[in-house]
């Protein structure tokens, strides 16, 4: 990769990483406060309300987020960019409004079925409203990301996450409104940021609509709508099973562990914001000939993604001990196991089937993943309780990702650097296995810490040997962090591209 392009990629990575760092530090910093005010049952209710909101929100979106991301690169003129953006936004806003009205009318019965108590009806409704605002804001952020306007993307995201955390503290700690304060904070923050970004776009990219572009996006996206149901079921069936087979408190402890384990996935998403536009461009510009360069290009991102999963997996017990009261400490194996799951999800971010317009196969793969999650979830929870839910997710996830890679390779072959990837992920899984053994041992903490630091050093040495950790790269990152280059205006850049 040319030096200028490499520097730009690192600069964009720094911008995308900044909101992720803040978005992880703030919840981690507030977790000791919230977990000492809210019970495990409160966290369980909040987790199940989010499951409902994501499910209804996914149905309302009709697969348009993925369709818009792909079609952005086909309609990049000023007028067509505006028509595609606002047409998709109008459809999604209307669909969310219908879902919110239905939830408001039947909130009691839905809360009784989903959470087990009609008192949580308002929690369901406001969780859905928040999800709707975040979903609509996501289309604007996709525009910025695909325009490689990383600085503007980061500023809006940082503003939302800081405001959401402060407002949540206000509602939960000062006003003492209970668990619904975890929803009110992000709701108001998302509303404010959405209003600001929409106003700015409206001035520089005036609203315009086109039924033809919306129909094209829907044709690509609607096959993914059933996948939404399957995806939510697949990703959240573990919580529902714990609630049915254990307790609402068990769901809460598991959800806190999952929240910590999710950190590697958020870092992988930050990396995705960097590599996804370039991967799409190589696909469109080079066709099938781009597979070789894409494979080489993605391996360093795989290492960076696995590095965060590596750190969270081995230090899971220490993180919980520092951040939470004793009632949550039993979730340490959950954190380690789910870190592995989120680590391998990197390979699910490569858009081979989306580029090939095979959204029908994405649906089939989602159905298979759901079936695997149900089967492994039931069996593993019966065998090992709350930790078994994490094992079920990992086993099903690895099989699903493997199957997705095989199918994706048939429609857009990528020449992966197999030996390097096996070294990276082999060391990740070996370190996680060692961490699980240490969590069950009576070894003194100092000796455990020495082993964990040794494992971390081994992963760093692997990065040195592969050339991903070097003086050149470190110096580039340092220079960019100390003196970031000015970025072009994102709306104008995207409209004129």
C-alpha positions as CSV (number, residue, x, y, z in Angstrom):
1,X,0.0,0.0,0.0
2,X,1.4,3.5,-0.9
3,X,2.6,5.5,2.1
4,X,0.0,8.2,1.6
5,X,-2.8,5.7,1.5
6,X,-1.4,3.9,4.5
7,X,-1.2,7.2,6.4
8,X,-4.8,8.0,5.5
9,X,-6.0,4.6,6.6
10,X,-4.2,5.0,9.9
11,X,-5.6,8.5,10.3
12,X,-9.2,7.3,9.6
13,X,-8.6,4.4,12.0
14,X,-7.6,6.8,14.7
15,X,-10.7,8.9,14.2
16,X,-13.0,5.8,14.1
17,X,-11.2,4.3,17.2
18,X,-11.6,7.5,19.3
19,X,-15.4,7.2,19.7
20,X,-15.0,3.5,20.3
21,X,-12.5,4.1,23.1
22,X,-14.8,6.7,24.6
23,X,-17.8,4.6,24.0
24,X,-16.2,1.7,26.0
25,X,-14.5,3.7,28.7
26,X,-17.6,5.6,29.7
27,X,-19.9,2.6,30.2
28,X,-17.0,0.7,31.9
29,X,-16.5,3.7,34.2
30,X,-20.2,4.0,35.0
31,X,-20.7,0.3,35.5
32,X,-19.5,0.3,39.1
33,X,-22.1,3.0,39.8
34,X,-25.1,1.4,38.0
35,X,-24.5,-2.1,39.3
36,X,-24.6,-0.8,42.9
37,X,-27.9,0.9,42.3
38,X,-29.6,-1.4,39.9
39,X,-30.1,-5.1,40.7
40,X,-29.3,-8.0,38.4
41,X,-33.1,-8.3,37.9
42,X,-33.1,-4.7,36.6
43,X,-30.3,-5.4,34.2
44,X,-32.2,-8.6,33.1
45,X,-35.4,-6.5,32.3
46,X,-33.3,-3.9,30.4
47,X,-31.6,-6.7,28.4
48,X,-34.9,-8.3,27.4
49,X,-36.4,-4.9,26.5
50,X,-33.4,-4.3,24.2
51,X,-34.0,-7.7,22.6
52,X,-37.6,-6.6,21.7
53,X,-36.5,-3.2,20.5
54,X,-33.8,-4.7,18.2
55,X,-36.3,-7.2,16.8
56,X,-39.0,-4.7,16.0
57,X,-36.4,-2.2,14.8
58,X,-34.9,-4.7,12.4
59,X,-38.3,-5.5,10.9
60,X,-39.0,-1.8,10.5
61,X,-35.6,-1.3,8.7
62,X,-36.5,-4.0,6.1
63,X,-32.8,-4.6,5.4
64,X,-32.3,-1.1,4.2
65,X,-29.1,-0.3,6.2
66,X,-27.2,-3.0,4.3
67,X,-28.9,-2.1,1.0
68,X,-28.1,1.6,1.4
69,X,-24.5,0.9,2.2
70,X,-24.1,-1.1,-1.0
71,X,-26.1,1.2,-3.3
72,X,-24.3,4.3,-2.0
73,X,-21.4,3.4,-4.3
74,X,-23.7,3.1,-7.3
75,X,-25.5,6.4,-6.8
76,X,-22.8,8.9,-5.9
77,X,-23.9,12.0,-7.8
78,X,-25.2,14.9,-5.7
79,X,-28.8,14.5,-6.6
80,X,-28.9,10.7,-6.5
81,X,-27.1,10.7,-3.2
82,X,-29.8,12.9,-1.7
83,X,-32.6,10.9,-3.3
84,X,-31.3,7.6,-2.0
85,X,-30.6,8.9,1.5
86,X,-33.9,10.7,2.1
87,X,-36.1,8.1,0.4
88,X,-34.7,5.4,2.6
89,X,-34.9,7.6,5.7
90,X,-38.6,8.4,5.1
91,X,-39.5,4.7,4.7
92,X,-37.7,3.7,7.9
93,X,-39.2,6.6,9.9
94,X,-42.7,5.6,8.9
95,X,-42.1,1.9,9.7
96,X,-40.7,2.8,13.1
97,X,-43.7,5.0,13.9
98,X,-46.1,2.1,13.2
99,X,-44.1,-0.2,15.4
100,X,-44.0,2.3,18.2
101,X,-47.8,2.9,18.1
102,X,-48.4,-0.9,18.2
103,X,-46.1,-1.3,21.1
104,X,-47.8,1.5,23.0
105,X,-51.3,-0.1,22.5
106,X,-50.2,-3.6,23.5
107,X,-47.3,-2.8,25.9
108,X,-48.8,-4.6,28.9
109,X,-49.3,-8.0,27.2
110,X,-46.0,-7.8,25.4
111,X,-44.1,-7.0,28.6
112,X,-45.8,-9.9,30.4
113,X,-44.7,-12.3,27.6
114,X,-41.2,-10.9,27.1
115,X,-40.1,-9.9,30.6
116,X,-42.7,-11.5,32.8
117,X,-44.2,-8.3,34.3
118,X,-46.6,-5.7,32.9
119,X,-44.7,-3.0,34.8
120,X,-42.0,-3.0,32.1
121,X,-44.4,-1.9,29.3
122,X,-42.9,1.6,29.2
123,X,-39.4,0.2,29.2
124,X,-40.3,-1.7,26.0
125,X,-41.8,1.4,24.4
126,X,-38.9,3.8,25.1
127,X,-36.3,1.2,24.2
128,X,-38.0,0.9,20.8
129,X,-38.1,4.6,20.3
130,X,-34.4,4.9,21.1
131,X,-33.6,2.1,18.7
132,X,-35.5,4.0,16.0
133,X,-33.6,7.2,16.5
134,X,-30.3,5.3,16.4
135,X,-31.3,3.5,13.2
136,X,-32.2,6.7,11.4
137,X,-29.0,8.4,12.5
138,X,-27.1,5.4,11.2
139,X,-27.9,6.2,7.6
140,X,-26.3,9.6,8.0
141,X,-23.3,8.0,9.6
142,X,-23.0,5.5,6.8
143,X,-22.9,8.4,4.3
144,X,-20.0,9.9,6.3
145,X,-18.2,6.6,6.6
146,X,-18.5,5.7,2.9
147,X,-17.3,9.2,2.1
148,X,-14.3,8.5,4.3
149,X,-15.2,11.5,6.4
150,X,-13.9,9.9,9.6
151,X,-13.5,13.1,11.6
152,X,-17.1,14.1,11.2
153,X,-18.3,10.6,11.9
154,X,-16.2,10.5,15.1
155,X,-17.4,13.9,16.4
156,X,-21.1,13.0,16.1
157,X,-20.6,9.6,17.7
158,X,-18.5,11.0,20.5
159,X,-21.1,13.7,21.3
160,X,-23.9,11.1,21.4
161,X,-22.1,8.7,23.7
162,X,-20.9,11.3,26.2
163,X,-24.3,12.9,26.3
164,X,-26.0,9.5,26.7
165,X,-23.7,8.5,29.6
166,X,-24.2,11.8,31.5
167,X,-27.9,11.8,31.0
168,X,-28.2,8.2,32.2
169,X,-26.3,9.0,35.3
170,X,-28.6,12.0,35.9
171,X,-31.7,9.8,35.6
172,X,-30.5,6.7,37.5
173,X,-28.3,8.3,40.2
174,X,-29.8,11.7,40.9
175,X,-33.5,11.4,39.8
176,X,-33.6,7.7,40.8
177,X,-36.1,6.8,38.1
178,X,-34.8,3.2,38.1
179,X,-33.7,1.0,35.2
180,X,-35.6,3.1,32.6
181,X,-33.0,5.8,33.2
182,X,-30.6,3.5,31.1
183,X,-33.0,4.1,28.2
184,X,-33.9,7.8,28.7
185,X,-30.2,8.9,28.6
186,X,-29.4,7.4,25.2
187,X,-32.8,8.4,23.9
188,X,-32.3,12.1,24.5
189,X,-28.7,12.0,23.3
190,X,-29.6,10.2,20.1
191,X,-32.5,12.7,19.5
192,X,-30.2,15.7,19.9
193,X,-27.4,14.3,17.6
194,X,-30.0,13.2,15.0
195,X,-31.5,16.7,14.9
196,X,-28.1,18.3,14.6
197,X,-26.8,16.0,11.8
198,X,-30.2,16.1,9.9
199,X,-30.2,19.9,10.0
200,X,-26.6,20.1,8.7
201,X,-27.3,17.6,5.9
202,X,-30.5,19.4,4.9
203,X,-28.6,22.6,4.4
204,X,-25.8,21.1,2.3
205,X,-27.6,18.2,0.7
206,X,-31.2,19.4,0.2
207,X,-33.9,16.7,0.7
208,X,-35.0,14.9,-2.5
209,X,-37.0,11.7,-3.0
210,X,-37.1,9.0,-5.7
211,X,-39.4,6.0,-5.6
212,X,-37.2,4.1,-8.1
213,X,-34.1,4.3,-5.9
214,X,-36.2,3.3,-2.8
215,X,-37.7,0.4,-4.7
216,X,-34.2,-0.8,-5.8
217,X,-33.0,-0.6,-2.2
218,X,-36.1,-2.5,-1.0
219,X,-35.6,-5.2,-3.6
220,X,-32.1,-5.7,-2.3
221,X,-33.0,-5.3,1.4
222,X,-36.4,-7.0,1.9
223,X,-35.1,-10.6,1.6
224,X,-33.1,-9.7,4.7
225,X,-36.2,-8.9,6.7
226,X,-36.9,-12.5,7.7
227,X,-33.2,-12.7,8.5
228,X,-33.8,-10.0,11.1
229,X,-36.2,-12.2,13.0
230,X,-33.7,-15.0,12.8
231,X,-30.8,-12.8,13.7
232,X,-32.4,-11.4,16.8
233,X,-33.5,-14.9,17.8
234,X,-30.0,-16.2,17.1
235,X,-28.2,-13.5,19.0
236,X,-30.6,-13.2,21.9
237,X,-32.0,-16.7,22.4
238,X,-29.4,-17.3,25.1
239,X,-30.9,-14.5,27.3
240,X,-34.5,-15.7,26.7
241,X,-33.5,-19.3,27.7
242,X,-31.7,-18.1,30.8
243,X,-34.8,-16.2,31.8
244,X,-37.0,-19.2,31.2
245,X,-34.7,-21.8,32.7
246,X,-32.9,-19.8,35.4
247,X,-34.0,-16.3,36.5
248,X,-34.3,-12.7,35.5
249,X,-31.2,-12.1,37.8
250,X,-29.3,-14.7,35.8
251,X,-30.1,-12.8,32.6
252,X,-28.8,-9.6,34.3
253,X,-25.5,-11.1,35.3
254,X,-25.0,-12.7,31.9
255,X,-25.9,-9.4,30.2
256,X,-23.2,-7.5,32.2
257,X,-20.7,-10.1,31.2
258,X,-21.8,-10.0,27.6
259,X,-21.5,-6.2,27.7
260,X,-17.9,-6.4,28.7
261,X,-17.2,-9.2,26.2
262,X,-18.8,-7.0,23.5
263,X,-15.9,-4.5,23.7
264,X,-13.8,-6.4,21.1
265,X,-16.7,-6.4,18.7
266,X,-17.0,-2.6,19.0
267,X,-13.3,-2.3,18.1
268,X,-13.8,-4.6,15.2
269,X,-16.7,-2.3,14.1
270,X,-14.3,0.7,14.2
271,X,-11.9,-1.2,12.0
272,X,-14.8,-2.1,9.7
273,X,-15.4,1.6,9.2
274,X,-11.9,1.9,7.9
275,X,-11.7,-1.2,5.6
276,X,-15.2,-1.6,4.3
277,X,-15.2,1.4,1.9
278,X,-11.9,0.3,0.4
279,X,-13.0,-3.4,0.2
280,X,-16.2,-2.3,-1.7
281,X,-14.2,-0.1,-4.0
282,X,-11.8,-2.9,-4.9
283,X,-14.7,-5.2,-5.5
284,X,-16.5,-2.8,-7.9
285,X,-13.3,-1.6,-9.6
286,X,-11.4,-4.9,-9.9
287,X,-14.2,-7.5,-9.9
288,X,-13.1,-11.0,-9.1
289,X,-9.5,-9.9,-9.6
290,X,-9.6,-8.0,-6.3
291,X,-9.7,-11.2,-4.2
292,X,-5.9,-11.4,-3.8
293,X,-5.3,-7.8,-2.8
294,X,-8.4,-7.8,-0.4
295,X,-7.0,-10.9,1.4
296,X,-3.6,-9.3,2.1
297,X,-5.3,-6.0,3.0
298,X,-7.6,-7.5,5.6
299,X,-5.0,-9.6,7.6
300,X,-3.6,-6.7,9.7
301,X,-7.2,-5.7,10.5
302,X,-7.8,-9.3,11.7
303,X,-4.8,-9.1,14.0
304,X,-5.9,-5.8,15.4
305,X,-9.4,-7.1,16.0
306,X,-8.1,-10.3,17.7
307,X,-5.8,-8.2,19.9
308,X,-8.7,-6.7,21.8
309,X,-10.5,-10.0,22.2
310,X,-7.2,-11.4,23.5
311,X,-6.9,-8.8,26.2
312,X,-10.5,-9.0,27.4
313,X,-10.5,-12.8,27.4
314,X,-7.5,-13.3,29.6
315,X,-8.3,-10.4,32.0
316,X,-12.1,-11.1,32.3
317,X,-12.0,-12.0,36.0
318,X,-9.9,-9.0,36.9
319,X,-12.2,-6.6,35.0
320,X,-15.3,-7.9,36.8
321,X,-13.6,-7.8,40.2
322,X,-12.7,-4.2,39.7
323,X,-16.0,-3.0,38.2
324,X,-18.8,-4.9,39.8
325,X,-20.0,-6.2,43.1
326,X,-19.7,-9.8,44.0
327,X,-23.1,-10.8,42.6
328,X,-21.7,-10.3,39.1
329,X,-18.2,-12.0,39.5
330,X,-19.5,-15.4,38.5
331,X,-19.8,-14.1,34.9
332,X,-16.0,-14.3,34.3
333,X,-16.2,-17.4,32.2
334,X,-19.0,-15.8,30.2
335,X,-16.7,-12.8,29.3
336,X,-13.9,-15.1,28.2
337,X,-16.0,-17.4,26.1
338,X,-18.0,-14.6,24.4
339,X,-14.7,-12.7,23.7
340,X,-13.7,-15.6,21.5
341,X,-17.1,-15.5,19.8
342,X,-16.9,-11.8,19.1
343,X,-13.3,-12.2,18.0
344,X,-14.2,-14.6,15.1
345,X,-17.1,-12.4,14.0
346,X,-14.5,-10.3,12.2
347,X,-14.9,-12.8,9.3
348,X,-18.6,-12.1,9.2
349,X,-18.0,-8.5,8.3
350,X,-16.6,-9.2,4.8
351,X,-19.4,-8.3,2.3
352,X,-18.9,-11.1,-0.3
353,X,-22.6,-12.1,-0.6
354,X,-23.9,-8.5,-0.4
355,X,-21.6,-7.5,-3.3
356,X,-22.9,-10.5,-5.2
357,X,-26.5,-9.5,-4.4
358,X,-27.1,-12.9,-2.9
359,X,-29.2,-11.6,0.1
360,X,-31.3,-14.8,-0.3
361,X,-28.3,-16.8,0.7
362,X,-27.7,-14.4,3.7
363,X,-31.2,-15.3,4.8
364,X,-30.5,-19.1,4.5
365,X,-27.3,-18.7,6.4
366,X,-29.2,-16.8,9.1
367,X,-31.8,-19.6,9.4
368,X,-29.0,-22.1,9.8
369,X,-27.3,-19.9,12.4
370,X,-30.5,-19.6,14.3
371,X,-31.1,-23.3,14.4
372,X,-27.6,-23.9,15.6
373,X,-28.0,-21.3,18.4
374,X,-31.3,-22.8,19.6
375,X,-29.9,-26.4,19.6
376,X,-26.6,-25.5,21.2
377,X,-28.2,-23.0,23.6
378,X,-30.7,-25.5,25.0
379,X,-28.2,-28.3,25.4
380,X,-25.4,-26.2,26.9
381,X,-27.6,-24.3,29.3
382,X,-29.0,-27.5,30.6
383,X,-25.5,-28.9,31.1
384,X,-23.6,-25.8,32.4
385,X,-26.2,-23.1,33.3
386,X,-25.4,-19.5,32.6
387,X,-21.9,-20.3,31.4
388,X,-23.4,-22.9,29.1
389,X,-25.3,-20.1,27.3
390,X,-21.9,-18.6,26.3
391,X,-20.6,-22.0,25.2
392,X,-23.6,-22.5,23.1
393,X,-23.2,-19.1,21.4
394,X,-19.5,-19.8,20.7
395,X,-20.0,-23.3,19.2
396,X,-22.9,-22.1,17.1
397,X,-21.1,-18.9,16.1
398,X,-17.9,-20.7,14.9
399,X,-20.0,-23.1,12.8
400,X,-22.0,-20.3,11.3
401,X,-19.0,-18.2,10.5
402,X,-17.2,-21.2,8.9
403,X,-20.2,-21.9,6.8
404,X,-20.5,-18.3,5.8
405,X,-16.9,-18.2,4.7
406,X,-17.3,-21.3,2.6
407,X,-20.5,-19.9,0.8
408,X,-19.0,-16.5,0.4
409,X,-15.9,-17.9,-1.2
410,X,-18.0,-19.5,-3.9
411,X,-19.5,-16.2,-4.9
412,X,-16.5,-13.9,-4.4
413,X,-13.3,-15.7,-3.7
414,X,-10.8,-14.0,-1.5
415,X,-7.2,-15.3,-1.2
416,X,-6.9,-15.3,2.6
417,X,-3.4,-15.4,4.2
418,X,-4.3,-18.7,5.9
419,X,-1.1,-19.4,7.8
420,X,-1.0,-16.0,9.4
421,X,-4.6,-16.1,10.4
422,X,-4.2,-19.6,11.9
423,X,-1.3,-18.3,14.0
424,X,-3.3,-15.2,15.2
425,X,-6.5,-17.1,16.1
426,X,-4.7,-20.2,17.3
427,X,-2.9,-18.1,19.9
428,X,-6.1,-16.3,20.9
429,X,-8.0,-19.6,21.6
430,X,-5.0,-21.1,23.5
431,X,-4.8,-18.0,25.7
432,X,-8.5,-18.1,26.4
433,X,-8.3,-21.7,27.4
434,X,-5.5,-20.9,29.8
435,X,-7.6,-18.0,31.3
436,X,-10.6,-20.4,31.9
437,X,-8.3,-22.8,33.7
438,X,-6.9,-19.9,35.9
439,X,-10.4,-18.7,36.7
440,X,-11.1,-22.1,38.4
441,X,-7.7,-22.5,40.1
442,X,-6.6,-21.6,43.6
443,X,-3.3,-20.1,42.3
444,X,-2.3,-16.8,44.0
445,X,-3.3,-13.6,42.1
446,X,0.4,-12.5,41.5
447,X,1.2,-15.8,39.7
448,X,-1.9,-15.6,37.6
449,X,-1.1,-12.1,36.6
450,X,2.4,-13.1,35.6
451,X,1.0,-15.9,33.3
452,X,-1.5,-13.5,31.7
453,X,1.2,-10.9,31.1
454,X,3.3,-13.6,29.5
455,X,0.4,-14.5,27.2
456,X,-0.1,-10.9,26.2
457,X,3.6,-10.6,25.5
458,X,3.4,-13.6,23.2
459,X,0.7,-12.1,21.2
460,X,2.7,-8.8,20.9
461,X,5.7,-10.8,19.7
462,X,3.5,-12.4,17.0
463,X,2.6,-9.0,15.8
464,X,6.2,-8.0,15.7
465,X,7.1,-11.1,13.7
466,X,4.3,-10.5,11.2
467,X,5.3,-6.9,10.8
468,X,2.1,-5.3,12.2
469,X,3.8,-3.9,15.2
470,X,6.8,-1.9,14.0
471,X,8.6,1.4,14.6
472,X,7.3,2.8,11.3
473,X,3.6,2.0,12.2
474,X,4.1,3.2,15.8
475,X,5.6,6.5,14.6
476,X,2.8,7.0,12.1
477,X,0.2,6.5,14.7
478,X,2.0,8.9,17.1
479,X,2.3,11.6,14.5
480,X,-1.4,11.3,13.5
481,X,-2.5,11.4,17.2
482,X,-0.4,14.4,17.9
483,X,-1.2,16.3,14.7
484,X,-4.3,15.1,12.8
485,X,-4.6,16.5,9.3
486,X,-7.6,18.6,8.4
487,X,-10.4,16.7,6.8
488,X,-12.6,17.8,3.9
489,X,-16.2,18.6,4.4
490,X,-18.0,15.2,4.4
491,X,-21.3,16.2,2.9
492,X,-19.7,18.1,0.0
493,X,-17.1,15.3,-0.5
494,X,-19.7,12.6,-0.6
495,X,-22.0,14.6,-2.9
496,X,-19.4,15.5,-5.4
497,X,-17.7,12.0,-5.5
